[in-house]
Amino acid sequence: MPLPPPSSAPRGAPRVTAAGAILSPAQALARQIAPRGERAEIVVTALVVAVVFAMLLPVPTWLLDLLIATNLCVSAFMIVLVMQVKQTTGLSAFPSLFLVTTLFRVALSVASTRQILLNGEAGHIIAAFGEIVVGGNLVVGLVVFLVLTVVQFIVITKGSERVAEVSARFSLDAMPGRQMAIDMERKAGGITQEEAKAQRDGLTEESQFFGAMDGTMKFAKGDAIVGIVIVLVNLLGGLSVGVLQRGMSAADALQVYAILTIGDGLVAQIPALLMSMTAGLLVTRVSKPTGGRAIGNELTAQLLHQPKAWVTASGAMLAFGLLPGMPLLAFAGLATGSAAVGLTMMHRKLKTEREEAQQREAVVEALRDFDLVRPFALRVSGRIDPERAQRALNLCRQVRNRLVRRLALVTPQIDFDADVDLDHADLEFCHGEVPVFSLRLHEDLRTCTWTRGDAIDLGLPADQIEPRGGLACAPRVWLPEAQALALDPKPTDLGDCWERLDELCEETLLRVGAMYFGMEETQKIAAWCNRKTPEVAKELERAVPSSRMAEVLRRLLTENVSIRNLPMIINALIDWGPRERDPSVLTECVRAALQREICDAHAVRKELRALMFDSELEAQIRAAIRQTAYGDFLALDADLTDAILDETAEAYLANHEGARLVMICAQDVRPHIRKLVADRIPPLAVIGMSELPPDFRVNVRSVISVPLDGRALPEMY
């Protein structure tokens, strides 16, 4: 049933809001009177205009009493309000309010001065302050007035002014840095766009607030000076009016006008003192970025946080009371109260600590933080003495540094864990806290790749035979030095445990190190280019996005291609970047530009010892390339893939003989052949025909062919 319109409700009946809430007549009247929206602007403007007119027009004594009482109540309300504010900017309108209240006090002083000089009276409140507060004594009144004025002018206003000035300066100086911090946190995803905007608006508001408070304290200082001037003018004016115009004696004139003047000065100075204290409390509090508490709560929490100070202070209070002539009872009472507070807080603190200790013992604490996985770590068994453990760590770090110098492959540092419980090995190398290889430090043995049959037939212990893996998937054995040197033919990769650690560490870093090359490293390269050749840096930025450049460099490092020749790489990216968007194709273009560096890394006196696939097998691989939205891949039959890898591994093992072998193929199938053989034969580099410089020779050691036997390519769905 719809509600009747407001006009149809009987007088005095309860009002009902749109939400259905019933309001009493008093609440309904308060809603109508309370300034809201445009009504608030009109009310505030009208009050300011009324204050101005109060300085020009006579004000009756009853209205003057009401306005003076309002002034006292507003000042008391403001100091209570500031005690409840939790942030400095929680009362950002205070500077404007302070100016309005100052103008209001000046208007009251002018109105009361007019009443005192014209009629010899200024209402009940001024008379009460003159008669009761100072006991009708002119000297006492002047002393009280001067004390209040000096406290306000020198102590409160001066200190608050300095605090506001320094706060305004520091807030302005810190604004650029705080805005940058907000922008960085926004880019990192820590806050949303709306939260970032709110924080920036808060910074602007805080800076403007402290700047306004710096000027506001000038108002307070001027208000104190005006109070002194008005009292002096009133004294001289009252004496002149009483003696010259009303024929009073000087003593009678002082008795009448001086008491009223002192009362008027106190009535004006006490609210001014309260407002100055309000401003001082507002600018001297320390706000917290995440929100704070009211001043009373902060004071209580901080004062009660050190119970020992209360107990110590109680002893000092008792010592003061024992001095001759001191009231022992008063100091003893204060000492007792201070000691009681301190002991109570100490008891609560000890109780809380015991409860927390019991909770930690009884319940497993819920973790709120975690440690990131370490990229690389060398874990050494407790059986290894510190000297050999340190040698192993230094060797691994030397391998890392060697790759940095040779390939510009910057990997994360290698961490070290000592005294680890390792039953199966003396040391263990981990990537992402997952073991990659383990090793026994057989310093009296030598290791080599075993290709002369089954290694188990040697009768060696299990820890002297490494599983199949690594170089061409052949096992490695550990033999006594004399037995190893007597092998015929002599192994080409014979080495000790430290050389084996060097080899395994390098293989691991070469295999996984490129994944740590990302946007940060690419940005460093771009910054270097910008410092050296700014124009080239601009062209590079236009030609290739940073993400694509990072992908190209990562692909080069994955194939152990050095990226130290940055000028050549950057020029190739600038040339081909606008035309090629596929990182795989763009990588091939960069490889063509680096052909001399690539071939020189694997050549012996400009001769490349190579393996090749026959034309039929290469055509079969080319036909198996499939293009999808997620990139190209090789769709070979599983049996054919195994056959290709077995033949390639056998050819590699038969021909490498300590020399560096490469696979040479057509450029269009080069990336796919590299992916095919990378896991099985990591050291085998795959080079395309277009990457061969004209002055390099190719010595084909073996042409690999695999009988196809009618194998069909897998169907694609």
Secondary structure, DSSP 8 states (H G I E B T S, - for coil): -----GGGS-TT--EE-TTS-EE-HHHHHHHHHS--THHHHHHHHHHHHHHHHHHHS---HHHHHHHHHHHHHHHHHHHHHHHH-SSGGGGTTHHHHHHHHHHHHHHHHHHHHHHHHHHS---HHHHHIIIIISTT-HHHHHHHHHHHHHIIIIIIIHHHHHHHHHHHHHHHHHHHHHHHHHHHHHHTTSS-HHHHHHHHHHHHHHHHHHHHHHHHHHHHHHHHHHHHHHHHHHHHHHHHIIIIIS---HHHHIIIIIHHHHHHHHHHHHHHHHHHHHHHHHHHS---TT----HHHHHHHHHTT-HHHHHHHHHHHHHHHTSTTS-HHHHHHHHHHHHHHHHHHHHHHHHHHHHHHHHHHHS-----------SEEEEEETTS-HHHHHHHHHHHHHHHHHHHHHH------EEEEEEE--SS-SEEEEETTEEEEEE---TTEEEEE--SS-GGGG---GGGEE-S-SGGG--EEEEEHHHHHT-SS--TT-B-HHHHHHHHHHHHHHHHGGGG--HHHHHHHHHHHHHH-HHHHHHHHHHS-HHHHHHHHHHHHHTT-----HHHHHHHHHHHTTT---HHHHHHHHHHHTHHHHHHTT-SSSEEEEEEE-HHHHHHHHHTEEEETTEEEE---HHHHHHHHHHHHHHHHHH-TTS-EEEEE-TTTHHHHHHHHHTT-TT-EEEEGGG--TT-EEEEEEEE----TT-------
